[in-house]
C-alpha cells in the first residue's frame, strides 16, 4: 500500500498529517518515552509511515480501517522493520465500523490507553459522533485528539455520488458532518483545550480541579487524589498491616521487569512499584474503586505511562458476576455475598462485573520469572490460582498472594464450611507446589519454608486451624499474605 505514496492520482493523500508528527515530537519532549497512538482511517499509509518512522519501534501504533487495508499496511510496515504496529480491521458490512472495535476495547477493560488519537474515518455524524464518545474514554489525560476534514462534505466529493442518496438526505450530503461532531463535542468542552481550532485538541482530564496529596514512604513518592477512601487506603498502606507486603516488594522488584497487580484497589501498590519496573498491569473489577485507581494513576505524570489499567477482574473463566461490597469504595469488595468477619456479614450488590480467564490474560501479558505477580482478590484466589497452575510451573514469577478463607461461606453448617475451606486450600497448595521457597510474615519478621520442610509445614500449618484477628472462627489453609519464589531471598531471611 505505501508504495502508492507519491504515485500519480494519489497526490492529495500522499502528504503526511503534519500534526501527527508534531504531536509525537511533543510527547517525546514531554518525557513520554513510549507513546501509544491510534490512527483511525489510514488512506494509503502516508501518515502511518511518518509516525512509524518517528516512533522508531518505541511505544505502539494502532491502525483502524477495513481489514484488507489494515492487513496490507501492517505487512508493508513490518517489511520495513517496524514491529510496533498493531492492526484492527473491520469488515465492509454496513453496520460494522471501527466503533465496534473501540467499544470492545472498553468492554475488555482498556481505559486511558492512548496518548494521541487521529480520526480520519467515515466522516459521517452517525459513525464519528460515537467515535468521539469512545475515543474520549480511551484517551489519556493530557493526550491529544484530532479530527480531520472539519469543512469537508459529501457534496464536494465524487465518492459514492451515484448511490449516496440511498443512505443520506440532501441536508446530510451538504452538511460537513465532521464539523457537527467537533462543534457539538469538542468546541466549548471544558475538558479539552483547542491546540488548533476545529481540528486538534488536548484533553485536560475528567477531574481537572482535583486536589492531590503526596505519599512518601520507604523512599518512594507518588501523588494521590484527595478522597476519603484514598486517605483510608494510604493510612493502611503506611501501617504495620502492609509492612510485610512492602518488604517483599522491595526484596524482589530489583529482579523484575514487570509487576501485575490483580486486585489493584485504588492503585497504591501499583504506584509504589511503577518506577522500578518497565510496566505495571493493574486489574480492578469494582467500578467505584477503578475510578479512584484511574484518577490516582492520572495524577502522576512521571509514572502513569508505565501503568496499564484493566477494568475487569480475573477468574477461572470468562463470565459476568455480581460484585458485593460492605461499604462505599470498599477494599473488600468480593464476588462472595456472605462473608465471615466477627459474625456473618451480607454484602450489598455494587455492579455486575466482568471476569476474564486468568490463564489466557496473563499469558497474553507475558509472565516471566522476572515478573512480580500480586494477587489480592478477596476469595477469588481460590479460583484463579488453580487455573494458572501450569503457567506458574512454567514461568515461576515472584508471587505475593493474599488469602481470604473467611470469605468462603457456602453453607451454614460449620463442618461443611470448614471442609470447603480446607479442600480449596489444598487445591491452591498443590498449584503452588512448583515453588521452592514460601515466605510467611509473622510478628514483624519473614519466615522461610523451603522445599525440604514442606511436609512438616503441611501437617503443622495447613491442616491446623489458625486464629485471625476480627474473624470469628479459626481458619484452615493459608492465611494472610504469603510470598512465593523459586530462588532464595536473602533480604527476607
ZAMARGU-4260 file (C-alpha; in steps of 0.2 Angstrom, whole numbers, plus 5000, padded with zeros to 4 digits):
<rodrens>
0) 5000/5000/5000 | 5013/5013/5005 | 5021/5011/4988 | 5007/5022/4981 | 5013/5037/4991
5) 5018/5050/4978 | 5011/5039/4964 | 5000/5048/4950 | 4982/5050/4956 | 4987/5049/4975
10) 4995/5066/4977 | 4981/5073/4989 | 4984/5059/5001 | 5002/5057/5000 | 5007/5070/5012
15) 5008/5065/5030 | 4997/5074/5043 | 5009/5087/5050 | 5000/5087/5066 | 5004/5069/5069
20) 5022/5071/5068 | 5022/5087/5079 | 5011/5078/5092 | 5023/5063/5093 | 5038/5075/5094
25) 5029/5085/5108 | 5025/5069/5118 | 5044/5064/5117 | 5049/5081/5123 | 5037/5080/5137
30) 5045/5064/5143 | 5033/5051/5136 | 5046/5038/5131 | 5034/5025/5123 | 5018/5034/5116
35) 5003/5024/5111 | 4995/5031/5096 | 4979/5027/5086 | 4976/5031/5068 | 4958/5029/5063
40) 4957/5029/5044 | 4973/5026/5035 | 4972/5031/5017 | 4987/5024/5008 | 4998/5025/5024
45) 5007/5041/5022 | 5004/5047/5040 | 5006/5030/5046 | 5023/5028/5039 | 5028/5045/5045
50) 5023/5041/5063 | 5031/5024/5062 | 5047/5031/5057 | 5047/5044/5071 | 5042/5032/5084
55) 5056/5020/5078 | 5048/5005/5086 | 5045/5014/5103 | 5028/5013/5110 | 5014/5006/5099
60) 5005/5012/5084 | 4987/5006/5082 | 4979/5007/5064 | 4960/5005/5061 | 4952/5003/5044
65) 4944/4990/5033 | 4953/4973/5036 | 4961/4972/5019 | 4969/4989/5021 | 4975/4986/5038
70) 4982/4969/5034 | 4991/4976/5019 | 4998/4991/5028 | 5004/4982/5043 | 5013/4970/5032
75) 5021/4984/5022 | 5027/4992/5038 | 5033/4975/5045 | 5043/4973/5029 | 5052/4989/5033
80) 5057/4983/5051 | 5043/4991/5061 | 5037/4979/5074 | 5026/4990/5085 | 5011/4992/5073
85) 4995/4983/5078 | 4981/4982/5065 | 4962/4982/5070 | 4952/4979/5054 | 4933/4979/5052
90) 4923/4971/5039 | 4914/4980/5025 | 4897/4976/5032 | 4885/4991/5033 | 4883/4991/5052
95) 4901/4987/5055 | 4915/5000/5059 | 4930/5004/5069 | 4917/5009/5083 | 4914/4991/5086
100) 4932/4988/5089 | 4934/5003/5100 | 4919/4998/5110 | 4926/4980/5113 | 4942/4988/5119
105) 4932/4997/5133 | 4922/4982/5137 | 4938/4972/5139 | 4944/4985/5152 | 4955/4996/5142
110) 4954/5014/5149 | 4965/5029/5146 | 4975/5019/5133 | 4981/5032/5120 | 4992/5047/5120
115) 4986/5053/5103 | 4971/5048/5093 | 4969/5054/5075 | 4952/5051/5067 | 4951/5052/5048
120) 4937/5040/5046 | 4920/5039/5040 | 4916/5057/5040 | 4898/5054/5045 | 4889/5060/5060
125) 4882/5043/5063 | 4899/5035/5065 | 4910/5048/5071 | 4899/5056/5085 | 4900/5039/5093
130) 4919/5038/5089 | 4921/5054/5099 | 4912/5046/5114 | 4923/5030/5113 | 4939/5040/5110
135) 4936/5051/5125 | 4937/5036/5136 | 4952/5028/5128 | 4962/5044/5128 | 4974/5048/5142
140) 4973/5064/5152 | 4985/5076/5143 | 4983/5066/5127 | 4978/5073/5110 | 4963/5071/5099
145) 4962/5076/5081 | 4948/5076/5068 | 4952/5078/5050 | 4942/5087/5037 | 4931/5099/5048
150) 4924/5108/5032 | 4923/5093/5021 | 4905/5087/5014 | 4899/5073/5003 | 4893/5086/4991
155) 4910/5091/4986 | 4916/5073/4983 | 4914/5061/4970 | 4914/5046/4982 | 4898/5037/4982
160) 4890/5050/4971 | 4878/5038/4962 | 4871/5029/4977 | 4874/5041/4992 | 4856/5047/4991
165) 4851/5029/4997 | 4860/5032/5013 | 4858/5051/5017 | 4846/5065/5015 | 4851/5080/5004
170) 4854/5090/5020 | 4866/5077/5026 | 4875/5077/5009 | 4878/5095/5010 | 4882/5097/5028
175) 4900/5095/5034 | 4897/5081/5046 | 4914/5081/5055 | 4910/5099/5059 | 4894/5094/5068
180) 4904/5082/5078 | 4918/5094/5083 | 4906/5108/5086 | 4895/5098/5097 | 4908/5088/5107
185) 4924/5097/5107 | 4921/5116/5105 | 4916/5123/5122 | 4921/5106/5130 | 4929/5111/5147
190) 4939/5095/5147 | 4948/5099/5131 | 4959/5114/5126 | 4960/5118/5107 | 4978/5117/5101
195) 4972/5120/5083 | 4955/5127/5081 | 4942/5115/5074 | 4955/5101/5072 | 4967/5097/5086
200) 4963/5096/5105 | 4971/5091/5121 | 4962/5083/5135 | 4964/5091/5152 | 4956/5076/5161
205) 4940/5071/5169 | 4945/5079/5186 | 4955/5094/5182 | 4952/5103/5198 | 4955/5088/5209
210) 4967/5091/5224 | 4981/5079/5226 | 4992/5074/5241 | 5010/5067/5241 | 5013/5050/5248
215) 5031/5047/5253 | 5035/5030/5261 | 5050/5019/5261 | 5060/5030/5249 | 5046/5031/5236
220) 5034/5046/5232 | 5019/5047/5222 | 5003/5058/5220 | 4985/5053/5225 | 4969/5062/5224
225) 4961/5069/5240 | 4947/5057/5244 | 4941/5049/5260 | 4943/5031/5253 | 4960/5035/5246
230) 4966/5043/5263 | 4960/5027/5272 | 4970/5016/5260 | 4985/5027/5262 | 4984/5025/5281
235) 4983/5006/5279 | 4997/5007/5266 | 5009/5016/5279 | 5003/5005/5294 | 5011/4989/5300
240) 4997/4979/5291 | 5006/4982/5274 | 5024/4982/5281 | 5027/4964/5276 | 5020/4966/5258
245) 5031/4981/5255 | 5046/4972/5262 | 5043/4958/5250 | 5041/4970/5235 | 5057/4979/5240
250) 5066/4962/5240 | 5060/4956/5223 | 5057/4971/5212 | 5076/4974/5208 | 5075/4957/5199
255) 5058/4961/5190 | 5054/4969/5173 | 5035/4969/5176 | 5023/4969/5190 | 5005/4963/5188
260) 4993/4970/5201 | 4977/4959/5202 | 4965/4967/5214 | 4973/4985/5212 | 4960/4994/5223
265) 4965/5012/5222 | 4982/5009/5215 | 4995/5012/5229 | 5004/4996/5226 | 5005/4999/5208
270) 5011/5016/5210 | 5024/5010/5223 | 5031/4998/5210 | 5030/5009/5195 | 5047/5017/5195
275) 5056/5001/5197 | 5049/4991/5183 | 5046/4994/5165 | 5027/4991/5165 | 5014/4988/5178
280) 4997/4980/5173 | 4983/4984/5186 | 4967/4975/5187 | 4952/4981/5196 | 4934/4975/5194
285) 4925/4987/5206 | 4918/5002/5196 | 4920/5013/5211 | 4937/5008/5215 | 4943/5008/5197
290) 4938/5026/5196 | 4949/5031/5210 | 4963/5020/5203 | 4962/5029/5186 | 4962/5046/5195
295) 4977/5041/5206 | 4987/5035/5191 | 4982/5050/5180 | 4989/5062/5194 | 5007/5055/5192
300) 5014/5062/5176 | 5031/5053/5179 | 5023/5036/5182 | 5006/5035/5173 | 5013/5029/5156
305) 5021/5014/5164 | 5004/5008/5172 | 4991/4999/5161 | 4974/4999/5168 | 4961/4984/5166
310) 4943/4987/5171 | 4939/4969/5175 | 4944/4955/5187 | 4952/4938/5184 | 4944/4921/5187
315) 4945/4904/5181 | 4935/4908/5165 | 4926/4922/5156 | 4910/4927/5164 | 4899/4941/5171
320) 4896/4940/5190 | 4889/4951/5204 | 4901/4960/5215 | 4896/4964/5233 | 4903/4977/5244
325) 4902/4981/5263 | 4904/5000/5261 | 4907/5013/5248 | 4924/5011/5240 | 4927/4995/5250
330) 4944/4987/5248 | 4935/4970/5252 | 4923/4970/5238 | 4920/4952/5233 | 4911/4940/5222
335) 4905/4932/5238 | 4890/4940/5245 | 4890/4932/5263 | 4907/4933/5271 | 4913/4930/5289
340) 4920/4944/5300 | 4916/4945/5319 | 4900/4937/5313 | 4892/4933/5295 | 4891/4949/5285
345) 4879/4951/5270 | 4887/4962/5256 | 4876/4974/5245 | 4877/4972/5226 | 4888/4985/5218
350) 4888/4980/5200 | 4888/4966/5188 | 4907/4965/5183 | 4917/4955/5170 | 4929/4942/5175
355) 4942/4935/5162 | 4950/4918/5162 | 4967/4922/5171 | 4977/4910/5161 | 4974/4917/5144
360) 4975/4935/5151 | 4992/4933/5160 | 4999/4923/5145 | 4994/4937/5134 | 5003/4950/5145
365) 5019/4938/5145 | 5023/4932/5163 | 5041/4928/5165 | 5052/4923/5180 | 5056/4942/5181
370) 5038/4946/5185 | 5030/4951/5201 | 5013/4944/5202 | 5002/4951/5216 | 4985/4944/5219
375) 4973/4951/5232 | 4955/4947/5226 | 4945/4943/5242 | 4942/4925/5240 | 4943/4923/5221
380) 4961/4917/5223 | 4954/4900/5226 | 4948/4901/5208 | 4962/4909/5200 | 4977/4900/5207
385) 4972/4883/5202 | 4968/4890/5185 | 4986/4896/5182 | 4995/4882/5190 | 5003/4877/5173
390) 5008/4895/5170 | 5016/4896/5187 | 5025/4880/5185 | 5032/4886/5168 | 5037/4903/5172
395) 5039/4904/5191 | 5036/4923/5194 | 5038/4930/5211 | 5021/4929/5218 | 5013/4939/5233
400) 4996/4931/5237 | 4983/4936/5250 | 4972/4923/5256 | 4954/4926/5262 | 4947/4909/5268
405) 4934/4918/5279 | 4926/4924/5263 | 4921/4906/5259 | 4904/4904/5267 | 4895/4891/5256
410) 4884/4883/5269 | 4878/4887/5286 | 4884/4871/5293 | 4901/4875/5301 | 4908/4857/5297
415) 4904/4859/5278 | 4911/4876/5278 | 4927/4870/5286 | 4929/4856/5273 | 4926/4868/5259
420) 4940/4880/5265 | 4952/4865/5268 | 4948/4857/5251 | 4951/4874/5242 | 4967/4877/5252
425) 4974/4860/5247 | 4970/4864/5228 | 4979/4880/5230 | 4994/4872/5239 | 4995/4859/5225
430) 4995/4873/5212 | 5009/4882/5221 | 5020/4866/5224 | 5031/4871/5210 | 5039/4885/5221
435) 5055/4880/5231 | 5053/4894/5244 | 5037/4901/5254 | 5039/4916/5264 | 5027/4920/5279
440) 5026/4936/5288 | 5024/4934/5307 | 5027/4945/5322 | 5035/4958/5311 | 5048/4946/5303
445) 5048/4935/5287 | 5050/4916/5290 | 5055/4905/5275 | 5049/4887/5272 | 5060/4878/5260
450) 5055/4863/5249 | 5063/4851/5262 | 5051/4857/5275 | 5035/4857/5266 | 5028/4840/5273
455) 5031/4847/5291 | 5023/4863/5285 | 5008/4854/5278 | 5004/4845/5295 | 5008/4859/5307
460) 5001/4874/5297 | 4990/4870/5283 | 4979/4857/5292 | 4979/4866/5308 | 4965/4879/5312
465) 4973/4896/5315 | 4965/4912/5323 | 4964/4928/5313 | 4960/4945/5321 | 4942/4951/5319
470) 4937/4934/5312 | 4925/4924/5322 | 4932/4906/5318 | 4949/4899/5316 | 4954/4896/5298
475) 4961/4881/5289 | 4974/4883/5275 | 4984/4898/5271 | 4980/4914/5280 | 4986/4932/5277
480) 4998/4936/5263 | 5012/4924/5258 | 5026/4926/5246 | 5032/4913/5234 | 5049/4912/5225
485) 5059/4900/5215 | 5075/4907/5222 | 5080/4912/5240 | 5078/4930/5245 | 5092/4934/5257
490) 5084/4951/5261 | 5069/4942/5269 | 5080/4930/5279
</rodrens>
